[in-house]
């Protein structure tokens, strides 16, 4: 069984890949419950006070009701367990023989992840600093989809990111000004998921979450993906693996990307966030294909086999 957040559609690919494997009967349970409804107004008020004073979200505890029909599992794999409180995690642990977590956010970004380490038999992490400190097992994100790069582009640069911190938003605005000053085309989208009513003429502000298949459409129209790494994070984001899968160039502030086998300076530019400079040759030169033997371990089907110790 895998228990995951909806996460714009990124996590669905793990389940879809497991369905292809022999001798595996996967189940998929989302942490969020779109069908959850409060019984009445008092139930809504109760949840408000429960979250405020007890740090217990009754909506998220509803996952235990959805897990009841399932028998005890051989293996439960969970992403973003920090979304659930300790009571829920303890109940889920009793429902399986092996409990594995994948931390694809750093502890520096989500401190609660440190508090719940003891619940798991195995923890995978994409953050090398967390691995050194806590003895986690290294595991990157994955290439979940692939496509040949289009020769004609609607714009050169593309970024989509949630407005969950002022640092990345501010850097994105600076980048937009820089690109515009060079008369290059771009499409930068900031998703105001917390409804902060942000405004900026250089960016496209969206209120709604954009599913991954629609993000793909925008990525394919661009030549270069842009990402500003979160502070206190070393692990590679999904933007890196989208760039690999869709054969796009990448501009990133993540300096650790140079230590990976797929790194090629013609494809990936490491940017100093305090001194924006994009060489003209990087923008104009073509993408260089990465050999299959390098991409293979990152592809979702091979990633799943490794994570779940499955044989071919």
C-alpha positions as CSV (number, residue, x, y, z in Angstrom):
1,X,0.0,0.0,0.0
2,X,1.1,3.5,-0.7
3,X,-0.2,6.5,1.2
4,X,0.6,9.8,-0.5
5,X,-0.5,13.4,-0.9
6,X,-2.2,14.2,-4.2
7,X,0.8,16.5,-4.9
8,X,-0.5,17.9,-8.2
9,X,-0.4,14.3,-9.6
10,X,3.3,13.5,-9.1
11,X,2.7,10.7,-6.7
12,X,0.1,8.9,-8.8
13,X,2.9,7.7,-11.0
14,X,4.3,5.5,-8.2
15,X,1.1,3.5,-8.0
16,X,0.7,3.3,-11.8
17,X,4.2,1.9,-12.0
18,X,3.6,-0.7,-9.3
19,X,0.6,-1.9,-11.2
20,X,2.9,-3.1,-13.9
21,X,4.9,-5.3,-11.5
22,X,4.2,-9.0,-11.1
23,X,3.4,-10.4,-7.7
24,X,2.4,-7.0,-6.4
25,X,-1.1,-6.0,-5.4
26,X,-0.8,-2.2,-4.7
27,X,-3.4,-0.1,-3.1
28,X,-3.4,3.7,-3.2
29,X,-4.7,5.9,-0.5
30,X,-4.5,9.7,-0.7
31,X,-3.8,11.6,2.6
32,X,-6.3,14.3,1.5
33,X,-9.9,13.3,1.3
34,X,-11.7,15.4,-1.3
35,X,-15.0,13.8,-0.4
36,X,-14.8,14.7,3.3
37,X,-17.8,16.7,4.5
38,X,-18.5,18.1,7.9
39,X,-21.6,16.5,9.5
40,X,-22.8,19.8,10.6
41,X,-21.7,23.3,11.7
42,X,-20.8,22.1,15.1
43,X,-18.5,19.5,13.6
44,X,-16.7,22.2,11.6
45,X,-16.3,24.3,14.8
46,X,-15.0,21.2,16.7
47,X,-12.3,20.7,14.0
48,X,-11.3,24.4,14.2
49,X,-10.7,24.2,18.0
50,X,-9.1,20.7,17.6
51,X,-6.5,22.1,15.1
52,X,-5.9,25.3,17.1
53,X,-5.4,23.9,20.6
54,X,-4.7,20.2,20.1
55,X,-2.9,20.3,16.8
56,X,-5.2,17.5,15.6
57,X,-6.9,17.9,12.2
58,X,-10.1,15.7,12.2
59,X,-10.2,15.9,8.4
60,X,-6.8,14.2,8.2
61,X,-7.7,11.7,10.8
62,X,-10.5,10.5,8.5
63,X,-7.8,8.5,6.7
64,X,-8.1,5.9,9.4
65,X,-11.8,5.3,8.4
66,X,-10.7,4.8,4.8
67,X,-8.0,2.3,5.8
68,X,-10.4,0.1,7.9
69,X,-11.5,-2.1,5.0
70,X,-7.9,-3.1,4.2
71,X,-6.3,-6.1,5.8
72,X,-2.9,-5.9,7.4
73,X,-0.4,-5.0,4.8
74,X,3.1,-6.4,4.1
75,X,4.4,-3.0,3.3
76,X,3.1,0.5,3.7
77,X,5.0,3.3,1.9
78,X,4.1,6.8,2.8
79,X,5.1,10.2,1.5
80,X,4.8,13.4,3.6
81,X,3.9,11.6,6.8
82,X,4.3,14.9,8.6
83,X,0.8,15.8,7.4
84,X,-0.6,13.2,9.8
85,X,-0.5,13.4,13.6
86,X,1.3,10.9,15.9
87,X,-1.9,9.0,16.8
88,X,-2.7,8.4,13.1
89,X,0.9,7.3,12.3
90,X,0.9,4.9,15.3
91,X,-2.4,3.3,14.0
92,X,-1.0,3.0,10.4
93,X,2.2,1.4,11.8
94,X,0.1,-1.4,13.4
95,X,-1.5,-2.1,10.1
96,X,1.7,-3.3,8.3
97,X,4.7,-5.5,8.7
98,X,7.1,-2.8,7.3
99,X,6.6,0.9,7.4
100,X,8.6,3.0,5.0
101,X,8.7,6.8,4.6
102,X,10.0,8.9,1.7
103,X,11.0,12.4,2.8
104,X,11.0,14.5,-0.4
105,X,11.2,17.7,1.7
106,X,14.2,18.5,3.9
107,X,13.9,18.5,7.7
108,X,15.2,22.1,7.5
109,X,12.1,23.0,5.6
110,X,9.7,20.7,7.5
111,X,11.0,20.3,11.1
112,X,8.2,17.9,12.1
113,X,9.8,15.2,10.0
114,X,12.5,14.9,12.7
115,X,9.9,14.3,15.4
116,X,8.3,11.3,13.7
117,X,11.5,9.4,12.7
118,X,10.8,6.7,15.3
119,X,7.6,5.5,13.6
120,X,9.4,4.1,10.6
121,X,11.4,0.9,9.8
122,X,13.1,2.7,6.9
123,X,13.3,6.3,5.8
124,X,14.3,7.4,2.3
125,X,15.5,11.0,1.7
126,X,16.6,13.1,-1.2
127,X,18.5,15.5,1.1
128,X,22.2,14.6,1.6
129,X,22.5,16.7,4.8
130,X,19.6,14.9,6.4
131,X,21.1,11.6,5.4
132,X,24.4,12.5,7.1
133,X,22.7,13.7,10.3
134,X,20.0,11.0,10.7
135,X,21.3,7.9,8.8
136,X,18.5,7.9,6.2
137,X,18.8,6.0,2.9
138,X,19.6,8.2,-0.2
139,X,16.8,8.3,-2.8
140,X,16.3,11.0,-5.4
141,X,13.0,11.9,-7.0
142,X,12.2,10.3,-10.3
143,X,11.5,10.8,-14.0
144,X,7.8,10.1,-14.2
145,X,7.2,11.1,-17.8
146,X,9.2,11.7,-21.0
147,X,8.8,13.5,-24.3
148,X,11.0,14.6,-27.2
149,X,11.8,18.3,-27.0
150,X,10.0,20.4,-29.5
151,X,12.1,22.4,-32.0
152,X,9.8,25.5,-31.9
153,X,9.2,27.2,-28.6
154,X,6.5,29.6,-27.6
155,X,8.9,31.1,-25.0
156,X,12.5,30.5,-23.8
157,X,12.1,30.4,-20.1
158,X,9.4,28.7,-17.9
159,X,8.8,28.5,-14.2
160,X,5.8,27.5,-12.1
161,X,6.0,27.5,-8.3
162,X,3.7,27.9,-5.4
163,X,4.0,31.1,-3.4
164,X,4.8,29.5,-0.1
165,X,7.8,31.8,0.8
166,X,8.8,35.4,0.0
167,X,12.4,34.4,-0.8
168,X,11.6,32.4,-3.9
169,X,8.9,34.8,-5.1
170,X,11.2,37.7,-4.8
171,X,14.0,35.9,-6.7
172,X,11.5,35.0,-9.4
173,X,10.5,38.6,-9.9
174,X,14.2,39.6,-10.1
175,X,14.7,36.9,-12.7
176,X,11.7,38.1,-14.7
177,X,13.2,41.6,-14.8
178,X,16.5,40.3,-15.9
179,X,15.1,38.2,-18.7
180,X,12.9,41.1,-19.9
181,X,15.9,43.4,-20.0
182,X,17.5,41.0,-22.5
183,X,14.3,40.9,-24.6
184,X,14.0,37.1,-24.0
185,X,10.6,35.5,-23.8
186,X,9.3,33.8,-20.6
187,X,6.3,32.4,-18.8
188,X,6.5,32.6,-15.0
189,X,3.5,31.4,-13.0
190,X,3.1,31.8,-9.3
191,X,0.4,29.8,-7.6
192,X,-1.1,31.7,-4.7
193,X,-2.3,28.6,-2.9
194,X,-2.6,30.4,0.5
195,X,-4.8,33.1,-1.0
196,X,-2.5,36.0,-0.1
197,X,-3.8,38.1,-2.9
198,X,-0.3,38.7,-4.3
199,X,0.1,40.9,-7.3
200,X,3.0,41.4,-9.8
201,X,2.8,42.5,-13.4
202,X,5.9,40.5,-14.3
203,X,4.3,37.1,-13.3
204,X,1.1,35.3,-14.0
205,X,-0.7,34.8,-10.7
206,X,-3.0,31.8,-10.4
207,X,-5.3,30.9,-7.5
208,X,-5.9,27.3,-8.6
209,X,-3.6,24.4,-8.4
210,X,-2.5,23.3,-11.8
211,X,-2.4,19.5,-12.4
212,X,0.8,18.0,-13.6
213,X,-0.5,17.1,-17.1
214,X,-1.3,20.8,-17.7
215,X,2.1,21.8,-16.4
216,X,3.6,19.4,-18.9
217,X,1.9,21.4,-21.7
218,X,3.6,24.6,-20.6
219,X,7.0,22.9,-20.1
220,X,6.9,21.5,-23.7
221,X,6.4,25.0,-25.0
222,X,9.6,26.2,-23.4
223,X,13.3,25.7,-24.0
224,X,14.7,26.3,-20.5
225,X,13.1,25.5,-17.0
226,X,14.0,27.8,-14.2
227,X,13.9,27.0,-10.5
228,X,15.0,28.7,-7.3
229,X,15.8,26.2,-4.6
230,X,14.2,26.5,-1.3
231,X,16.4,27.7,1.5
232,X,17.6,24.9,3.8
233,X,17.3,22.3,1.1
234,X,19.9,20.4,-0.9
235,X,17.8,17.6,-2.5
236,X,16.9,17.8,-6.2
237,X,13.3,19.0,-6.9
238,X,11.0,17.5,-9.5
239,X,11.9,20.3,-11.8
240,X,15.3,18.7,-12.4
241,X,13.6,15.4,-13.4
242,X,11.1,17.1,-15.5
243,X,14.0,18.8,-17.4
244,X,15.6,15.4,-17.9
245,X,12.4,13.7,-19.0
246,X,11.2,16.4,-21.4
247,X,14.7,17.1,-22.7
248,X,14.8,20.7,-21.5
249,X,17.6,22.9,-20.3
250,X,17.6,23.9,-16.7
251,X,18.6,26.9,-14.7
252,X,18.8,26.2,-11.0
253,X,20.3,27.6,-7.8
254,X,20.9,24.1,-6.4
255,X,24.7,23.9,-6.4
256,X,24.7,20.1,-5.6
257,X,23.3,19.3,-9.1
258,X,26.9,19.3,-10.5
259,X,27.6,16.1,-8.4
260,X,25.1,14.0,-10.3
261,X,26.0,11.8,-13.3
262,X,23.5,13.5,-15.7
263,X,25.0,16.9,-15.1
264,X,26.2,18.6,-18.4
265,X,27.0,22.4,-18.3
266,X,25.5,22.8,-21.7
267,X,22.1,21.6,-20.3
268,X,22.3,22.8,-16.7
269,X,23.3,26.3,-15.5
270,X,23.9,26.7,-11.8
271,X,22.8,30.3,-11.0
272,X,24.1,32.5,-8.2
273,X,20.8,33.9,-6.8
274,X,22.6,37.0,-5.6
275,X,24.2,37.7,-9.0
276,X,21.9,36.9,-11.8
277,X,23.8,36.2,-15.0
278,X,22.7,33.9,-17.9
279,X,25.3,33.6,-20.6
280,X,23.9,34.1,-24.1
281,X,25.6,30.9,-25.4
282,X,23.6,28.9,-22.8
283,X,20.3,30.3,-24.1
284,X,21.2,29.8,-27.7
285,X,23.0,26.4,-27.7
286,X,21.0,23.2,-28.2
287,X,20.1,20.6,-25.6
288,X,22.5,17.7,-25.4
289,X,20.8,14.3,-25.0
290,X,21.7,12.4,-21.9
291,X,22.5,8.7,-22.6
292,X,19.9,6.1,-21.6
293,X,22.2,4.2,-19.3
294,X,22.4,7.4,-17.2
295,X,18.7,8.1,-17.2
296,X,17.6,4.6,-16.6
297,X,18.0,4.5,-12.7
298,X,15.9,7.7,-12.4
299,X,13.0,6.4,-14.6
300,X,9.9,5.7,-12.5
301,X,9.7,1.9,-13.3
302,X,13.3,1.3,-12.3
303,X,13.0,3.7,-9.3
304,X,10.0,1.7,-8.0
305,X,11.8,-1.6,-8.4
306,X,14.7,-0.3,-6.3
307,X,12.6,1.4,-3.6
308,X,10.3,-1.7,-3.2
309,X,13.1,-4.3,-3.7
310,X,11.3,-5.9,-6.6
311,X,12.9,-8.2,-9.1
312,X,12.5,-7.8,-12.9
